[in-house]
Amino acid sequence: MDGIGIGIDWDETKEPAYRDGRRAGERREEAESNPHASGSDDHRLWQAGHASVTAPDVVANKIGDFA
């Protein structure tokens, strides 16, 4: 399966941990609020879900700093 990013496949975006991470990002929770054990697959998926929401904001803020 082709990945959509390093370490994540399209099918994994349907996993509960990924969706929970997206919801946390939408609620503007910090990345440190990941409830899964560090190094676990659920931790990785939660991080990916969270980043899918928050990464565009981080990039926009960095671009704005130089504009």
JOHU-V986374 format. One record per residue. SS is DSSP state (a for helix, b for strand, c for the rest). PSI is psi in whole degrees, 0 to 359 (* if undefined). Layout:
<<SS/PSI> <SS/PSI>>
This chain:
<<c/137> <c/133> <b/155> <b/357> <b/176> <c/120> <c/9> <b/136> <b/161> <a/318> <a/329> <a/342> <a/350> <a/355> <c/145> <a/321> <a/320> <a/313> <a/323> <a/320> <a/320> <a/314> <a/320> <a/319> <a/320> <a/330> <c/0> <c/30> <c/152> <c/152> <a/334> <a/351> <a/8> <c/118> <c/356> <c/154> <c/132> <c/135> <c/349> <c/161> <a/320> <a/324> <a/314> <a/316> <a/320> <a/316> <a/317> <a/318> <a/316> <a/314> <a/330> <a/337> <a/319> <a/336> <a/318> <a/324> <a/320> <a/315> <a/315> <a/320> <a/320> <a/321> <a/318> <a/329> <a/334> <a/354> <c/*>>
